[in-house]
Amino acid sequence: MNPIVTVQEAVTAFADFVEPTTAELDAIERELPVILADVDLIDAQIIALNHAPNEVDTRRVRRAFGRVLEERRALANRTPGTSTAGGAA
C-alpha cells in the first residue's frame, strides 16, 4: 500500500507567482463590461428555460444578446491591435 503524501511544498513553492500581474488585472477590468453582459445573457436564457417561453422572455434574451454584441464591439474599438481569446469579437 502506498502512503498518501501531500504536495504542499511543491504547490506553495510557487505561491508568489500565482498572483495575477497588473497587466492581467487591467485586461480583466477592460473586459469586465463584456463579462457582465455575458452574465446577463445567461441569466435571461435561464429564466426563459424555467417556464414556457413567452414574448417577454424573447425580448429579454434579444436585448441581452444585443448588449453583449455592443460591449464586444466597444471592447474591440477600445483596444486596437490586440486579439481576443478565440478570435471572436
N, C-alpha and C positions, 0 to 999 in steps of 0.2 A: 504494500500500500504506500502510495506517495503522500508525503505530508503537504498540506496546503501552506504555501509561503506567500506572504504579502509582497507586493511590489511597491510599497510606499516610497522607498528611497529612489527607485527609478522614476516614479511619477513625479515626486516633489523635487527632484534634481533640476528639472526644467521649469519650475514654477514661475520664475522671473520672466520667462519668455512666453508664458501663456497669455498674459495681459495684452489686449489689443493696443496697437500703436495709435498715435494721434491721427495719422493719416487714415487708418481704418475707421476710427471713431468719426472723423469728418465725413468719410464716404457714407457711413450709416446715417449720419444726420442729413446729408444731402438727399438720400434715398428714402427718408422717413415718410414724406407725403405719399410716395408710391406704395410703400408698405401699408400705411394706414388705409389707403384707397382699396388695396387688395383685401384687407381685412373686412372692410365694409361690404365689398362684393361677396365675399364668402358668407358673411352674416346674412345678406339678402338672399343668397341661394339656399342657405339652411332654413330660413324662415319659409321660403317657398316650398321646400321639401316636406315640411311638417304638416301640411294640410293640402287639400285640393287647390291647385293654383288658380288665382283669380286675376283680375285686371290690375289690382293694386300691387300684387307680387310682381307681375310683369313689368310694371313701371319702375318699381323699386330696383329690380335687377338691372333693367336697362339704364337707369340713372347711375347706379353704382358702377356699371361697366364703362359708361361714358366718362365718369370721374377717373377711373383707372387709366383710360386712354389719354385724358387730358394731363394727368400727372406724369405719365410716362413721356409724353411729348415735351412737357415743361422741363423734365429732368434732362432729356436729350438736348434741348436747346440751351440749358444752363451749363452743361459740361461738354462742349465740343471737343472732339478728338479723343474721347475716351470711349471704350466699348463697354457694354453691359454684359453681365453674365448671361450666357446663352445667345447673345447677339440679337435679341428681340427687344426693341423699344421704340 
